[in-house]
Amino acid sequence: MVKGIIFDADGTLLNSMPIWENLGELYLKSMGIEAKQGLGEVLFTMSLPQAARYLIQEYHLNLTEKEIIDGLNREIEEYYAKKVPLKEGVRSFLEGFRELHIPMVIATTGDRKNLEEALKRLGIRNLFEGILTCTEMQTDKSKPDIYLAAALQMDCDPDEVIVFEDAYHAIVTAKKAGFITVGVYDQANDRDLAKIWNTADVYLPGYDDFQKFWWSMTEKGEDEV
């Protein structure tokens, strides 16, 4: 029986992947440095500290890790505070889980401050029991630590928790750790679409019908309504 929900943020709850795909290029451009082709793909799976270390090494930046993280955050701060939208249909899913009294936690590789501002502006921060970030936990989603911590916060075992993720590598990590996985479509992950489809327990092309989704979970034996 499902007792908890974990949501990724970028590309899963928020339609924010375009800014993340270009973040490294925008940051380097602000310093007059031209990014190498494919930088966005390289940084895609990294936490901010990992990205900072990569930029220092690859572009020989005479800056500290903290200075680069601060710079990256400045590039996206205004976007999250004023512009980033929810993915279409997300609100109805969140309300559906709330009506079922199932707690929800966010597990993200993103920055807490930016995410908190976006969620408050969008009016959904109060729907979540908590927010866990890879940066604060000094981990990334190649390891299950952040998902296990979120499950612990909700007093659930992994097989009682649904993890919503848009990225293939994160879905693999959560599934190997025993979580029920839902692969959420995001254009940024088109290259991995077939792998996401075949790996996740449920593939979700869009948040268009909560009742249909919940029925599909029941049919797969993942939950009892």
N, C-alpha and C positions, 0 to 999 in steps of 0.2 A: 504494500500500500504506500502510495506517495505521501510523504510527510513534510517535504521541503523542496524549494525551488532555488536554483542558482542561475543567475543571469550574468553573462558577459555584458559589457557596456557598449564599446565601440563596434559598430557593424551588427550588433545584435539588438540592443535597445535603441541606440542612437544612430542616426544616419550621418555618421561622422567620418567614415573611412576616407573620403576624398582629401580631407586636411591631413590625415595621418600618412596617406600615400605620398604626399608632397612635402612633408614636414622637414625632412633632412635637407632637401633642395632649397626650400625657403630660408632655412636657417643659414646655410652656407652662403646663399645669395646675399643675405643681409650683411655678410662680411666680405663680399666681393670675390667669393670663391665659387668656381663652377663645379657642380657635383658630377661625379662619374655616372655613366649610364647604369641604370638598375639599382641605384642607391635605395630607392623606396622599397624594392623587394627585399634587399638585404636587411633593412631596419624593421621590416614588417612584423617579425616575430619577437623582436627584442623589447625588453623593458627600457625605461628611460636611462637608467644607469648603464645598461649594456650598450645602448645606442651612443651614449656619451663616450664610453671607452673606445668604441669602434671608430667614432669620428676623430678622436684624439690620435689614435694610431694610424688610421688610413690617410688623414689629411694633415697630420703633423701640427695639430693645433696647440698653441702655447697657452692653454687654458686648463683650469681644473675641471674635474668631473662635475662638481656642483655648479660652476659657472656655465657650463654647456647645458646642463639640465635646466637651469634658470632661463637660459636663452631659448631653449626649445619650448618651454612653458609659456614664455612671453608671446611666441608666435601663435599659439593656440588659445591663449587666455580669453581674448575678446570673442573669438569664434564660439567658444563654449558658453560664455556669459550671455551672449546676445543673439546667436544665430543658429546653433546646432539644433535640428529638429528630432523628434522621436521618429522611429520608423513607423510607417503607416500601419495602424491596427494594434500597435503595442498596448495602448491604454486599455483596450477592451480585454486583452489577455491578463493584464495586471489586475483589473477589476474582477475578472473571472476567478483568479486564484484567491483574491481577497474574500470573495463571497464564499469560497470553499474553506476559508480559514486556514489556508496553507501558507506558512511563512516564506518570505523571499529574501535572499541576500545577493548582493552584487559582488562578483569576483572579477577584477579588472587589472590589466597591465597599465592602465592610464593613471593620471595624476588625480589625487583625491579632491583637491581644491577646485579644479576645473569641472570635475564630474558633479560635485556637490552643487556648484552654482547652476549648472545646466539642469539638474534634476529639480532644484527648487524653482527655477524659472518655469519649468514645464509642469510643475504642480504634482510631482509623483515621489518626491523624496520620502514622504511619510509612509509610503507603501512598503518600504524595505526595512527589515530588521537591522541591517547593517551593510557596510561597504568594506571589502577587503581589497587591498592593492598589492600587487607584486613588489612594487618599490618598497613599501613599508615592511613587507615580509622577507625582503631580500631573496626573492625567488623569481621564477618565470613559469610559463604554462607548459614547459617541457617536463615539469615535475608536478605531481598532484597535490603538493602542499596546500595551495590556496583553496582548492576544492575541499580537501579534508578539513581544513580549518573552518570553512563556511558550514559544512555539515555539522561539525562539532558545535558551532554557535547555535544551530537550530536543534541540537540534541537528536541528530538523525544518523543512521548508518548510510553509507554510500548508496546501497541498493534501494533506499527509500527516498532518494533525491534525484530530481530531474535537472540536468545541466543544459542550458541553452547556450550554444556557441555557434559562431559563424566560421571560425577558422579550423581547418582540417587538423593541424597539429594539436590544438587544444581539445578537440573532440576525441582524438586518439588517447591523449593523456587521461581525460576523464573516464573514458570507457574502460581503459586498462585498470583504473583504480576502483572499478565496480559501480560507477554511477550510471543512471539511465541518461542517455544522450539524445539531444534534439539538435540537428544541424539546421541552422537558420540561413536562408539564402541572403547573400550580399554580393553585389557585383564585383567587389574587390577580390573575391575568392572564386571567380569563374574558372580559373585554371585548375582548381581542385574539386570542381563540382561533382564529377563522377565518384571520386574517392569519398567525398563527404556523404553523398547519397548512399554509398555502399557500406559505410562505416557506422554512421549514426543509427541509433535504434529507430528514430523517426526523422524524416526529412520534412522541413517546413518551408515551403516556397514563399509564404507570406502569412502575416497575422490576420487573416481575413475572417476566420470562423473559430472562435474558442470552443464551442460545443462540438464541432466536428473533430477538432484536435483532441479533446478530452475523450471522445468516443473512440478515436483511433488508439489512444493509450490503453483504454479498457480492452479493446479487441486484441491488442498485443499482449494482454495479461500483465501490463505494467502497473495497473491500478485497479482498485475496486471502488466504484462510485456508490 
